[in-house]
Amino acid sequence: MACNSATCQSGGCYREDNGDRVDDPFPQPPPAVATESTQQPLSNGKNSDSAFCIKCKLKESMAAAFSSSSASAQVTGGGGGGGGASDSSRFCGDCFRSNLYGKFRLAVTSNALISPSDNVLVAFSGGPSSRVALQFVHEMQMKAQKNFDASRDRSLPVFGVGVAFIDESSSISIPAEKFSQAVEEMRLVVSNLAPPVKEFHVVSTESIYSSDSNNGRNRLKDLLNAVADVTGKEDLLVHLRMLALQKVALKNGYTKILLGTCTSRIACHVLEATVKGQGYSLAADIQYVDARWEIPVILPLRDCLAQELNIMCSLDSLKTVEVHNDHHSGINALITSFVKLLQEENPSRESTIVRTAGKLTPFHFNRMPEPDDCNMQLASQRRQKKYNLKPNESLPPESFCRICNSPLKKSDVKSYKLENQIMSAEDISNGCCTSCQFQILPKDISLLEHFYSLLPQQMVARGEYSCLGEDRWLREQIQDCLLSDTEDGT
Amino acid sequence: MEAEEVAAKPPKGRFCTICNQRRAALKRPKTLEQICRECFYAVFEEEIHGVIVDNQLFKPGERVAIGASGGKDSTVLAYVLSELNRRHNYGLDLFLLSVDEGITGYRDDSLETVKRNEIQYGLPLKVVSYKDLYGWTMDEIVKLIGLKNNCTFCGVFRRQALDRGATLLKVDKLVTGHNADDIAETVLLNILRGDIARLSRCTSITTGEDGPIPRCKPFKYTYEKEIVMYAYFKRLDYFSTECIYSPNAYRGFAREFIKDLERIRPRAILDIIKSGEDFRISTSTKMPEQGNCERCGYISSQVMCKPVKWCKACVLLEGLNRGLPKLGIGRSRGANNEQSKNAKEAKGIDSIQSKQCGTLDF
């Protein structure tokens, strides 16, 4: 039973949402003026101290500065860091910026997200989160470049940065002129973030098919049309987006993919996964590192709220580009509005959701794969130790859903053997998680086989690898006792 | 012959998809199948039987108390359980156990319903009251502490009251009518509130095996809408009003959300429960402390509130008796804002064991 006592040490008790600052490196004072600041501008004189930045106490806080402009609604409208109130409004612009950048930098350094030899591809949608991600990565790169230029021995190279925009115009209707204008604006944004120069890639979703673009576009259209469920279609598009990113990263020699996924987005994802029955694999999607892909994916903005990122963009006039309305439908839309409602009721709700989900046990691929340089390892390894994330060699390897690449719970996977490399309808289903089976795969068997034929090669190969994985693992266990090399041929 | 049959088919009706004989009378909320009443009764009852068997909830010869509030869930539970007990020879000795919190205009009415159930289903009834056990009724408690944190008191007291009643009846097990909607709501609430320890336990169909009396939830996979439908068609006697003291429970957020979700994708309720079962939570967070309360001598599998080794009910009771109603509630410091936030949230977390009477809404 939760007794809510401040001194309670019992295992079942939880700390009050607002009070638990253990993880927050920038401790906030108690949100005593929380409700007041959301109702009125602070320059009302109610509490003259709060007109000044609570950190440096020198400059005017943003709430006071913006009190007369329309931006006040955005700034004082609740939401903040680990605390309950609009911390953002109690900082001055400079302290806010350094606080936010500090979160980014802390995430990168303590999880070894970016190493000097890396070539990082930033996934850029044009929205505020990825804009801030791009900006911060650029600043980090500039600092590294400055250090490099200043150092005598030039031992640590500077990591490279590229930018990729996924063109989904074949699946989402966007007026062509608006689209090309948006792309040009993005190109301008990227070219202004130099030196160091960053390459800008525009990748269409249909590029995941190796065939020519027209054929690819038709295949993509057919694939999406084969999905009846609205939410399933939306989710499939997200999975295809990642495939496109992986492909462009591989083709152009990038070693990491950086997403601007923020706390708010993760909070929605937690609920989406829960509601779709993906509780087992949830922990895999919400860590700083996701290394189950060929090119590991990193989420350095994981601790930043959408509200903060919006403020950052308006503070520094960072240009954002809206390509399409990003209109969710179905379950995802319901959850987005639900989280918005909760966040309005309590500004620390998103953080609490992510913190709860953060207590789920991650997978072994949620740590950075061993780098060659030993020095880099140690700090991050020490952090990861508590989860003991080494893959357990006495168990067969994890298998993954063909479509969403989520780890499959062992008891849910029915083991199956491929007969003559031909996939039956049952095999197709078995290679997918229960959520994808329900919302993405067609129910009818003939439609299912048609759907399978439309899948991009990466998804097909993924399923086959999973299927053969267990066989291969078994064989490896007894390899040294086998007298003949060929048994049934692989 | 065929032409006649086709002509004889009612214009708007179609046949039940299960038996294909009778006319479909309803759409099943869980699966949206169009079926007749008899088949609905059959699938409803047999699914529950399946849950009982698959999870080995009962053993022959056990004495089982049904937590009966007079609401739809406990009424349907009593009805179905006694029916299945007969039909499938569970060999159980069933009892009705009711808790009188002392809420005028609510509980006294629902207790009348339970007394009628006792006669209708032929199950012996025992009523335990807060007044007898603790010396306080909920009306008196609310008069003292107001409408904030009252759900905390009620929830804690009820849990213990059920345990005491079960002991008096000398039963081996307690069953409650928590349904799929309740459990899904609880999973969501625990995520929203950061309670990872509860999150790992709340989807268990049987809880408290290491405590004074194990409890199980045979309705774990049964939709609330189907329970209402069953009660409606069978014309079962139940009492359907919300507790007069609970207008603002935080659980309401989750409840609304789940209702909206069910409209879009009915199976999502079961998917939430599945997610809750599948969450990877390290086992070290699972075990609460248990032992004997030093004040009432009662075994509690509840976490003790250090520095005193008292059960939660005793802590709360002490607060009431000493005129310190905030004892055991909220933080010792803090402005009023925090207290009210605590209260709203505490209600949600602590009313896990309490059931909200649903309204008959289709």
Contacts between the chains, C-beta under 8 A, distances in Angstrom:
chain1	res1	chain2	res2	distance
A	1	B	156	6.7
A	1	B	302	4.7
A	1	B	303	5.5
A	1	B	305	7.9
A	1	B	312	4.3
A	1	B	350	7.3
A	2	B	195	7.3
A	2	B	303	8.0
A	2	B	346	7.3
A	2	B	349	6.0
A	2	B	350	7.4
A	3	B	303	7.4
A	3	B	305	4.3
A	3	B	312	6.8
A	3	B	315	7.1
A	3	B	328	5.8
A	4	B	328	7.8
A	4	B	329	6.5
A	4	B	330	5.5
A	4	B	331	6.2
A	4	B	342	6.4
A	4	B	346	6.9
A	5	B	305	6.4
A	5	B	328	7.8
A	5	B	331	7.6
A	5	B	332	7.3
A	6	B	331	5.5
A	6	B	332	6.0
A	6	B	333	7.4
A	7	B	306	7.6
A	8	B	305	6.3
A	8	B	306	6.3
A	9	B	306	6.0
A	10	B	288	7.7
A	10	B	289	6.2
A	10	B	303	4.3
A	10	B	304	6.5
A	10	B	305	7.1
A	10	B	306	6.5
A	11	B	197	6.7
A	11	B	285	7.1
A	11	B	287	7.3
A	11	B	288	6.7
A	11	B	289	7.0
A	11	B	303	7.0
A	12	B	197	5.1
A	12	B	198	7.6
A	12	B	288	4.5
A	12	B	289	7.5
A	12	B	302	8.0
A	12	B	303	3.9
A	13	B	303	6.4
A	14	B	193	7.4
A	14	B	194	5.7
A	14	B	195	5.2
A	14	B	196	8.0
A	14	B	197	7.5
A	16	B	331	6.1
A	16	B	338	7.5
A	16	B	342	6.6
A	17	B	193	7.2
A	17	B	194	6.3
A	17	B	345	7.4
A	18	B	338	6.9
A	18	B	341	7.6
A	19	B	331	7.0
A	20	B	194	7.7
A	30	B	334	7.4
A	30	B	335	7.8
A	30	B	338	7.8
A	31	B	337	7.8
A	32	B	335	5.2
A	32	B	337	7.4
A	34	B	337	6.4
A	35	B	337	5.9
A	231	B	264	7.9
A	231	B	265	7.5
A	270	B	191	6.6
A	271	B	188	7.5
A	271	B	191	7.3
A	273	B	275	6.9
A	274	B	187	6.9
A	274	B	188	7.2
A	274	B	191	6.6
A	274	B	271	7.9
A	274	B	272	5.7
A	274	B	275	4.4
A	274	B	276	7.6
A	275	B	261	6.3
A	275	B	268	5.2
A	275	B	271	6.2
A	275	B	272	5.8
A	275	B	275	7.5
A	276	B	268	7.4
A	276	B	271	5.8
A	276	B	275	7.8
A	277	B	270	7.7
A	277	B	271	3.4
A	277	B	272	7.6
A	277	B	274	4.5
A	277	B	275	5.5
A	277	B	278	7.9
A	278	B	275	6.4
A	279	B	274	6.6
A	279	B	275	2.7
A	279	B	276	6.2
A	279	B	277	7.2
A	279	B	278	4.0
A	279	B	279	4.8
A	280	B	275	7.7
A	280	B	278	3.8
A	280	B	279	7.4
A	280	B	280	6.7
A	282	B	275	7.3
A	282	B	279	7.1
A	283	B	280	5.5
A	330	B	264	6.2
A	331	B	261	6.9
A	331	B	264	5.8
A	331	B	265	6.3
A	331	B	268	7.1
A	334	B	257	7.4
A	334	B	260	5.7
A	334	B	261	6.4
A	334	B	264	6.5
A	338	B	253	7.9
A	338	B	257	5.0
A	341	B	253	7.3
A	342	B	192	6.7
A	342	B	253	6.6
A	345	B	253	7.5
A	346	B	341	6.9
A	349	B	192	6.6
A	352	B	192	6.8
A	352	B	193	6.9
A	352	B	194	4.7
A	353	B	191	6.1
A	353	B	192	6.2
A	355	B	194	5.9
A	356	B	190	7.6
A	356	B	191	5.3
A	356	B	192	7.8
A	356	B	193	7.7
A	356	B	194	4.7
A	356	B	195	7.5
A	356	B	196	5.9
A	356	B	199	7.2
A	357	B	191	7.1
A	359	B	196	4.4
A	359	B	281	7.2
A	359	B	285	7.6
A	360	B	196	7.9
A	360	B	279	5.7
A	360	B	280	5.1
A	360	B	281	6.3
A	361	B	280	4.1
A	361	B	281	6.9
A	361	B	282	5.6
A	409	B	278	6.1
A	434	B	274	7.8
A	435	B	271	7.5
A	438	B	267	7.2
